[in-house]
Amino acid sequence: MKLKKTLILLVSCITLAACSAKPKQDYDVDYNFSQLKQFTIQSPQALADPLSGGRIEKAIDIALTSQGYSKSDEAAQFAVTYALNVADKPKSSGLSIGIGGGSWGKSSGVGVGTSVGVPLGSGSTKIETIQIDIIDMASNKLIWRGSDKFEFDDGGEEKANDTQATVSKILAEFPPKP
């Protein structure tokens, strides 16, 4: 019975950790982020997916203005730029190994099993990684970087919503809270 409870707890912790993954971030630890009030968005020069670029810029604007920053092309103290990368989702190996345990009455047991998956369907899933950089306008130096990713099958409204959610999640970490 104790093994069963331990396994349930372990699976629950792994599931919770996978669902609550935070975006990655890095920043200049000596920079005073409290001085920042106004921003501008700088589009990348070469953008392979202009639809996603427009969605990212809109999401950046919404996220930063909701945090109290104001957009200004002339008096901006920091610039926001971004990069995105789209890649095919790596295929899983199809091999699974499971460990289980149970008890019935006064008896208990442990089992180990394997399975080999057969890929079904021909659709491909893509992963879009968004990186957002914050640059100090006075020194033209990178002061903060955040990134995260999401999976998608097709574009449209669902991808637009996922883009908005991912950018919001990234910028929720800005400014850094040491």
N, C-alpha and C positions, 0 to 999 in steps of 0.2 A: 504494500500500500504506500509506503514511503517513497519507493522508486517511482510509482505512478504520479504522485504529487510533485516530485522533483522534475519529472519530465514535462508535466503540464506547465509548471512554473518556467522552465527553461524555454519552451516553445513560446509562451506568452511574452517573455522578455525579448526574445529575438524578433518576434512580430512587432512589438512596440518600438523597438530600436529602428527597425527598417522603415516604419511609417513616420517617424519623427526626425528623420535625417535633416540636419541643418545645412544651409548653403556654406560653401567654403569662403573664407575671407582672409585678407592680409592687409596690413596698414602700417603707416609710419607711426611708431609708438611715441615719437617726440613731437608730433604735430598737434596743434591746438584746434580741434574740430569745432569748438564752441563759437568761433569767429565767423563761421560760414552761414550766410543768410540767403544769397542769391546764386542761381545756377543757370547754365546754358547747356544745351545738348548739342554735341558735335557728332554728326553722322560719319561712319567709316567711309573712306574713299572708295574702296571696292567692296560692294555688297552683292553677293550672289543671289540673295533672296530679298528683294525689296518689300514684299508683303510682310515678311517677318520683321524686317527693319522698321517699318512703319508702326507695327504693333508694339515693338519693344520701345520705341520713342514715346508713344502714347502712354504706355505703362509706366515708364520712368517719370514722365511729367505728372501723372496721377499720383504715383507713390510719393514723390518728393514734395509736391504741393500739399498732400494730406499730412505730411510730417511738419509743415510750417515753413518750408522753403518757398521762395518765389522765383519765378522764371524771369530772367532778364538777359537779353543779348548784349547790352552795353555795360551794365554795372555788375556783371557776374563775378563772384569771388571763386567759384569753382566750375569746371567743365565736366560734363558727364559724357563719356563715350562708351561704346560697347562693341563686342564681337560675338559672332555666333558661328557655331559649327554644327553641321548635320552629318550624322553617321548612321550606318546600319547597325541595328542592335545585334550584338554578338549572339550567335546561336548557342543554345545550351547543348551539353554533351549527350543528353538523353539518358544518362545513367544516374540512377538514384539509389541511395543506400539508406535504409531506415532501421531504427532500433526501437523496440517497443518492450513494454513490460506490463504485467497484469497479475491479478490475483483472483482466486475464486475460493471462498471458504478458507480453509487452512492451507491451501496450496497456492503457490505463486510461480511465475516463470518469466523468462526473458527471451525475446526472439530477435533475430536479425534477418532482414530481407533485402533483396535487390530487385530493381526493375529497369528495363531498358525501354525508353520512350521511342515511339515512331512519330516523326513530324507529320502533322496534318495541315492541309491548307497550303496555299502558295503565297499568301500575303506577306509583306515584309513590314516590320516595324522599324521606325527610325528613332533616333535619340537626338534631340536638339540641346546643345549646351550653350548657355548664355553667360557671357562674362561682362561685367560692368566695371568700368574704371572711373575713379574720381581724381581729377587733376587740379592742383592749385594753379589758378590763373596767373598769380604774381610770379611764381617761380617756374611755372610750366613743368612741375614734377608730379609724378604719380604719388598720391597720398593714401588711396584706399582701392582695393580690388575685391570684388565678390563674384562668385559664380555658382551656378546650379544647372540642372538639366531635367528634362522631362521626355517621356515617350509619346509618339504620335503615329497614327496610321495614315491619316489624310489631313488636309488643311481645313479651312473653313472656320465655323464658329467654335468648335471644340478646341482647335489649335489656338485660336485667338484667346479663348478663356484660359487655356493652359499657359500661354505666354504671359498674360496678365498676372496670373497667380505666381508664376516662377519669378518674374521681375519683382513683384511685391515681397515675396519671401526673401529674395536677395537683399533688397534695399531696407528691409526690416532690421538688418544687421548694421545699417549705417545711420548715424555715426557709430563707431565702435564703442562698446561699453567695456572698458578694461576691468 
